[in-house]
Amino acid sequence: MKGLRERLGIIEERYEGLLKRLSDPEVIRDTALYMRLSKERSDLKPIVEGFREYKKLLHDVREAEDLLRSGDPELRKLAEEEIETLRKRLPALEKELRIMLLPRDPRDDRNVILEIRAGTGGEEAALFAADLFGMYARYAEQKGWKVEVIESRPTGLGGFKEIIVSIQGRGAYSRLKYESGVHRVQRVPVTETSGRIHTSAATVAVLPEAEEVDVRIDDKDLKVDTYRASGAGGQHVNKVSSAVRITHIPTGIVVQCQDERSQHKNREKAMRILRSRLYELKMGEQEKEISEARKAQVGSGDRSERIRTYNFPQNRVTDHRIGLTIKKLAQVLEGNLDEIIDSLITHFQTERLKEVA
């Protein structure tokens, strides 16, 4: 723990230095510098607060140990009870501090491109995809994030064969990045007349939204097709070719967008999706080079992996990666995802701690 305390002491000194600099009139006048230092201070604040709580716990333990040397039996008994309580808290706080010191994923503050596609199960899978979209949209609303539909392929019964949305807000990727994978539903479909329970699935992909500086795309590598947008039944809803399909020739990635009436806006949205998919590909290759094991533990976004089951008859949601089961299915579908997401974050952070231990 000595090495950890030394690191935390250096961080505390840096934090105090930032507080002084942020009150300097010259720094205040330099908007860019002030914002950069403010963000650094904000990032360090929870670590410093945790370290100060840890130091107070150690101080309280020492004081209680002094009381043990008292001649008063009652004081000694109180001291023994206090020491036991304090020492139980210390290991948990040490672990929290070690987790805080883990290198941050630089993508955590990014906006998200969320892609949901119906899998096996026909119309029922499409309806489940719509349920998942509603769940994430409500969760985003709770967090104060903005949701923008980029592309969708609705079905006649209100489902989605595919829906791609942008979720914009601080920390969106950090909270949603473990949602990638196959989500399975077990329920009686609305189209089922005999009351049998069916199993259907939908895939979710969570991509950190890339910026232009992250991925350079050469126009000569793009094949751009335009066509008339169509509605849920396949009927053409536009008389002009406003829909856009872009093929990235080197990778074979194809993206399309038809939700906007303007061809220019559809191209812009399609390029956002393409840029994010290429960024994910690039980051995935880098992670593979660094460590295959780490990529598997921290979440590779492997969409063939079944990660969660939503069982309607049992009112149960089970996340198979961490063995978590909660009987609050309706609340989860209403967007109350923090219990699951917090558990996932804790699990994967603990796995990372094992790697660096």
Residue, then its C-alpha position, 0 to 999 in steps of 0.5 A: m500500500k506504500g507505493l499506492r499512497e505515494r502515487l495518491g500523495i502526488i495526485e493530491e499535490r497536483y490537485e492542490g496546484l490546479l486549484k491555485r492555478l485556476s484562481d490565477p487571473e491570467v489562467i482565467r483569461d485564457t479560456a482554453l487553458y482554464m477549461r483544460l485545467s478545470k477538466e483535469r481538476s474534475d477528473l482528479k477530484p474523486i481520487v483526492e476525495g477517496f484518498r482523504e477519506y482513506k487517510k481519515l480512516l487510518h487516523d481514526v484507527r490510530e486514535a482507537e488503538d490509543l484508546l485500547r491502552s486506556g485503563d477504562p474497560e468500557l473505552r477499550k471495548l468501544a475502541e475494539e468495536e470501532i477498530e473492527t468496523l474501520r478495518k473492514r472498510l479499509p480494504a474496500l476503499e483501497k480497492e476503490l482507489r486502485i480502480m480509480l488509478l487504472p488508466r482510463d479508456p480514452r473513448d469513455d467520454r465519447n458519444v455513441i453510435l448504437e446499432i440494434r438489429a433483429g436476429t432470429g425470430g422474424e417479426e417477434a425479433a423485430l418487436f424485441a429490437a424496438d423494445l431494446f431501442g425504447m429501453y436505451a432511449r429512456y435510459a438516455e433520457q434519464k441521463g440527460w443525453k440526446v438521442e437522434v435516429i440516424e437510420s431505421r428499417p421499421t416493420g408493419l407491426g411497429g418493430f425494427k429490422e434495424i435501427i441506428v441512433s446517435i446518443q450524445g452526452r458526457g460519459a455515454y460510451s463509458r456507460l453503454k460500452y458493455e451492451s454490445g452482444v446478442h440479447r435474447v428474449q423469451r416470451v409469448p409473441v403477440t403473433e402467437t395464437s397458441g400461447r407458446i413461449h418463443t425465444s428470439a434475439a437481437t444484436v446490439a453494437v455500441l461504437p464510440e462516435a469517431e471524429e474526423v481527426d480519428v479516421r482519414i477517409d479518402d474519397k477515392d475509397l468510397k462508392v456512393d449510390t443514391y436511391r429513392a427512400s422507401g417506407a415500412g412496406g417497401q413502398h417508395v415514399n420519395k420521388v427523388s433519390s435522397a437515400v444514400r448508400i456508401t461502400h468503403i471499398p478497402t474494407g467492404i463496409v456498407v452503410q446507408c441512410q434514408d431517414e432525412r429528406s435531404q440527400h446531403k443530410n443522409r450522406e452526412k449521417a451515413m459518413r458518421i456511421l462509417r467513420s465510427r465503424l472504421y474507428e472501431l476496426k482500427m481500435g480493435e486491431q490495436e487492442k489485438e496487438i496489445s493483448e488478446a486476453r485484455k480485449a476479451q475481458v474488457g469487452s471486445g464487442d463480439r456480437s456473436e456472444r449471447i450476453r443477456t436474457y429477458n425472460f417475461p414469464q419469470n419477470r427476469v433479466t439475466d446477464h450471463r457474463i457476470g451471473l447477475t439475475i434481477k427480477k425487475l424486467a418491466q423496470v429494466l425495459e423502462g430504462n432503469l439500467d444502472e443496477i446492471i451497468d454498475s455491476l458490469i463496470t465493477h466486474f470488468q474493472t476488477e478483471r483489469l485490476k487482476e491484470v495489473a496486480 
